[in-house]
Amino acid sequence: MTTIRVWFTKTGEASYISHLDLQRVMGRAMRRAGLPVWYSLGFNPHIYITFALPLSLGQESEVESVDFKTESDPAQLDFEAMAKALTEALPRGIDVVKIYPADTDATRIASARYQIRVPGDWTAALAAYNAAAEAAVEKKTKRGVKTLNLKDTVPAIESWLRDGETCFVLTLPAGSTGLNLNPSLILGWLEQHHGLPASAAHVLRSAIYLENGAKFLG
């Protein structure tokens, strides 16, 4: 049994496909594309797929991935043809970059980078965040609501203006173990304390990193 990884992008209108719906969409597309996917055993066989890092609704990404298992010999598979067929079977806005045998374990994911753009000049709000001694937010977890100080993880944010938008980059802890921060927490704090329109922000996940700093994809 071999684990095969699908690297894909999720942009435009596809960013509003929820994670649960994406699981259904991807499973159906894999069947239509004829990918050699292994099915679970039992009375109701189904495709077993796993996504590396769920993406929040409305956010775009250049680095999404989903793994599936196959009993086929990887040396006999045409990965380029598989990628083309799968892209054609997926909704607009989801495009396959590459399909290949998985070479790293998703449990090693440690952080993700997000490129953020907000209409207008909000550099003063970012400067206020940098000057603040504390930036407390409430984060929902499986064990309830937890209060976090964002400054412990993101002490400062560099921002700049470009084409009438405030731009900044966040590299945040991510993965299945330890702290997992969503950029919406920082955007929400900036909105609450400085009026930044969080709902108007364009958020793009542009990289995922392992604990050693290497990229998870690419």
BAKOL-879183 format. One line per field, with one value per residue (C-alpha): x, z, y; residue in three letters; residue number from 1. Coordinates in nm, 3 decimals, decimal comma. Example, Ala and Ser with C-alpha at 12.3 -4.5 7.8 and 13.67 -1.06 7.14 Angstrom:
<atoms>
c1 = [1,230/1,367]
c3 = [0,780/0,714]
c2 = [-0,450/-0,106]
resn = [ALA/SER]
resi = [1/2]
</atoms>
This chain:
<atoms>
c1 = [0,000/0,142/0,030/-0,017/-0,028/-0,233/-0,105/-0,375/-0,476/-0,809/-0,892/-1,176/-1,526/-1,381/-1,260/-1,623/-1,641/-1,636/-1,391/-1,670/-1,802/-1,447/-1,409/-1,719/-1,617/-1,266/-1,388/-1,638/-1,378/-1,125/-1,383/-1,477/-1,109/-1,046/-0,769/-0,648/-0,778/-0,798/-1,142/-1,210/-1,342/-1,682/-2,049/-2,015/-1,676/-1,561/-1,256/-1,022/-0,861/-0,686/-0,622/-0,301/-0,430/-0,796/-0,848/-1,097/-1,398/-1,328/-0,949/-0,752/-0,450/-0,169/-0,060/-0,349/-0,296/-0,492/-0,352/-0,501/-0,379/-0,334/-0,244/-0,105/0,268/0,371/0,627/0,342/0,130/0,114/0,096/0,074/-0,226/-0,385/-0,338/-0,498/-0,795/-0,853/-0,840/-1,100/-1,327/-1,300/-1,499/-1,362/-1,103/-0,954/-0,653/-0,410/-0,046/0,111/0,042/0,326/0,410/0,399/0,751/0,682/0,439/0,175/0,215/0,549/0,372/0,467/0,360/0,191/0,249/-0,037/-0,025/-0,291/-0,430/-0,681/-0,832/-0,720/-0,436/-0,430/-0,059/-0,137/-0,348/-0,059/0,180/-0,058/-0,052/0,328/0,333/0,078/0,208/-0,070/-0,319/-0,561/-0,811/-1,040/-0,981/-1,230/-1,077/-1,214/-1,182/-1,364/-1,265/-0,904/-0,759/-0,438/-0,197/-0,118/0,197/0,352/0,346/0,346/0,533/0,535/0,388/0,560/0,313/0,333/0,103/0,061/-0,203/-0,429/-0,413/-0,236/-0,027/0,138/0,257/0,190/0,372/0,164/0,191/-0,013/-0,053/-0,212/-0,002/0,051/-0,086/-0,271/-0,342/-0,573/-0,503/-0,866/-0,772/-0,528/-0,764/-1,041/-0,825/-0,733/-1,100/-1,212/-0,945/-0,865/-1,158/-0,977/-1,246/-1,160/-1,434/-1,279/-0,934/-0,799/-0,615/-0,391/-0,205/0,119/0,342/0,336/0,651/0,782/0,942/1,289/1,186/1,160/0,849/0,586/0,501/0,725]
c3 = [0,000/-0,105/0,005/-0,285/-0,231/-0,435/-0,419/-0,528/-0,513/-0,385/-0,503/-0,615/-0,563/-0,448/-0,130/-0,012/-0,032/0,329/0,447/0,486/0,136/0,000/0,132/-0,062/-0,374/-0,377/-0,326/-0,614/-0,840/-0,771/-0,873/-1,192/-1,280/-1,241/-0,986/-0,843/-0,495/-0,226/-0,073/0,289/0,361/0,505/0,404/0,286/0,114/0,075/-0,034/0,255/0,206/0,450/0,420/0,565/0,704/0,683/0,538/0,683/0,475/0,251/0,262/-0,051/-0,076/-0,311/-0,096/-0,016/-0,012/0,025/0,056/-0,064/-0,054/-0,352/-0,408/-0,752/-0,821/-0,823/-1,093/-1,325/-1,263/-1,495/-1,238/-1,496/-1,662/-1,321/-1,229/-1,557/-1,518/-1,157/-1,232/-1,506/-1,259/-0,987/-0,954/-1,091/-0,856/-0,750/-0,965/-0,919/-0,919/-0,881/-0,780/-0,638/-0,376/-0,034/0,088/0,425/0,709/0,757/1,134/1,092/0,985/1,226/1,067/0,774/0,598/0,500/0,269/0,369/0,191/0,335/0,134/0,263/0,481/0,806/0,876/1,189/1,322/1,263/1,433/1,731/1,748/1,747/2,029/2,245/2,546/2,509/2,244/2,417/2,216/2,292/2,095/2,083/2,142/2,195/2,569/2,562/2,522/2,591/2,626/2,430/2,408/2,037/2,119/2,262/1,914/1,686/1,868/1,565/1,215/0,930/0,694/0,377/0,132/-0,225/-0,477/-0,209/0,014/0,341/0,299/0,556/0,600/0,897/0,975/1,235/1,422/1,255/1,245/1,435/1,749/1,968/1,913/1,588/1,508/1,235/1,083/1,156/1,525/1,451/1,200/1,459/1,722/1,477/1,393/1,756/1,874/1,565/1,324/1,053/0,832/0,887/0,653/0,365/0,412/0,140/0,299/0,095/0,245/0,048/0,225/0,482/0,678/0,868/1,210/1,049/0,834/0,508/0,293/0,319/-0,051/-0,338]
c2 = [0,000/0,338/0,685/0,925/1,302/1,550/1,909/2,152/2,516/2,649/3,000/3,225/3,091/2,757/2,929/2,917/2,537/2,418/2,154/1,897/1,967/1,955/1,602/1,495/1,691/1,544/1,188/1,215/1,379/1,103/0,843/1,032/1,080/0,707/0,743/0,407/0,484/0,219/0,171/0,081/-0,266/-0,356/-0,331/0,030/0,072/0,432/0,625/0,699/1,040/1,273/1,646/1,787/2,117/2,226/2,573/2,821/2,920/3,220/3,181/3,092/2,867/2,772/2,478/2,244/1,869/1,549/1,198/0,871/0,513/0,286/-0,078/0,009/0,017/0,388/0,313/0,215/0,527/0,828/1,108/1,388/1,227/1,169/1,537/1,651/1,417/1,515/1,889/1,840/1,658/1,926/2,250/2,577/2,724/2,390/2,304/2,017/2,126/1,785/1,424/1,216/0,950/1,119/1,187/1,351/1,282/1,552/1,516/1,700/2,021/2,301/2,631/2,800/3,131/3,361/3,663/3,915/4,221/4,467/4,756/5,096/5,220/5,023/5,052/5,257/4,967/4,727/4,971/4,984/4,604/4,611/4,866/4,681/4,490/4,233/4,122/3,887/3,680/3,389/3,070/2,785/2,444/2,094/2,154/2,487/2,850/2,946/3,297/3,354/3,643/3,676/3,868/3,552/3,399/3,705/3,984/4,217/4,242/4,425/4,591/4,801/4,978/4,859/4,966/5,109/4,803/4,725/4,410/4,189/3,831/3,605/3,281/3,102/2,772/2,499/2,124/1,840/1,883/2,188/2,537/2,606/2,972/3,101/3,445/3,532/3,564/3,845/4,007/3,989/4,159/4,436/4,483/4,491/4,732/4,941/4,904/4,707/4,545/4,178/4,055/4,252/4,096/3,869/3,578/3,346/3,050/3,050/2,796/2,518/2,433/2,133/2,153/2,179/2,479/2,285/2,327/2,056/2,090/2,187]
resn = [MET/THR/THR/ILE/ARG/VAL/TRP/PHE/THR/LYS/THR/GLY/GLU/ALA/SER/TYR/ILE/SER/HIS/LEU/ASP/LEU/GLN/ARG/VAL/MET/GLY/ARG/ALA/MET/ARG/ARG/ALA/GLY/LEU/PRO/VAL/TRP/TYR/SER/LEU/GLY/PHE/ASN/PRO/HIS/ILE/TYR/ILE/THR/PHE/ALA/LEU/PRO/LEU/SER/LEU/GLY/GLN/GLU/SER/GLU/VAL/GLU/SER/VAL/ASP/PHE/LYS/THR/GLU/SER/ASP/PRO/ALA/GLN/LEU/ASP/PHE/GLU/ALA/MET/ALA/LYS/ALA/LEU/THR/GLU/ALA/LEU/PRO/ARG/GLY/ILE/ASP/VAL/VAL/LYS/ILE/TYR/PRO/ALA/ASP/THR/ASP/ALA/THR/ARG/ILE/ALA/SER/ALA/ARG/TYR/GLN/ILE/ARG/VAL/PRO/GLY/ASP/TRP/THR/ALA/ALA/LEU/ALA/ALA/TYR/ASN/ALA/ALA/ALA/GLU/ALA/ALA/VAL/GLU/LYS/LYS/THR/LYS/ARG/GLY/VAL/LYS/THR/LEU/ASN/LEU/LYS/ASP/THR/VAL/PRO/ALA/ILE/GLU/SER/TRP/LEU/ARG/ASP/GLY/GLU/THR/CYS/PHE/VAL/LEU/THR/LEU/PRO/ALA/GLY/SER/THR/GLY/LEU/ASN/LEU/ASN/PRO/SER/LEU/ILE/LEU/GLY/TRP/LEU/GLU/GLN/HIS/HIS/GLY/LEU/PRO/ALA/SER/ALA/ALA/HIS/VAL/LEU/ARG/SER/ALA/ILE/TYR/LEU/GLU/ASN/GLY/ALA/LYS/PHE/LEU/GLY]
resi = [1/2/3/4/5/6/7/8/9/10/11/12/13/14/15/16/17/18/19/20/21/22/23/24/25/26/27/28/29/30/31/32/33/34/35/36/37/38/39/40/41/42/43/44/45/46/47/48/49/50/51/52/53/54/55/56/57/58/59/60/61/62/63/64/65/66/67/68/69/70/71/72/73/74/75/76/77/78/79/80/81/82/83/84/85/86/87/88/89/90/91/92/93/94/95/96/97/98/99/100/101/102/103/104/105/106/107/108/109/110/111/112/113/114/115/116/117/118/119/120/121/122/123/124/125/126/127/128/129/130/131/132/133/134/135/136/137/138/139/140/141/142/143/144/145/146/147/148/149/150/151/152/153/154/155/156/157/158/159/160/161/162/163/164/165/166/167/168/169/170/171/172/173/174/175/176/177/178/179/180/181/182/183/184/185/186/187/188/189/190/191/192/193/194/195/196/197/198/199/200/201/202/203/204/205/206/207/208/209/210/211/212/213/214/215/216/217/218]
</atoms>
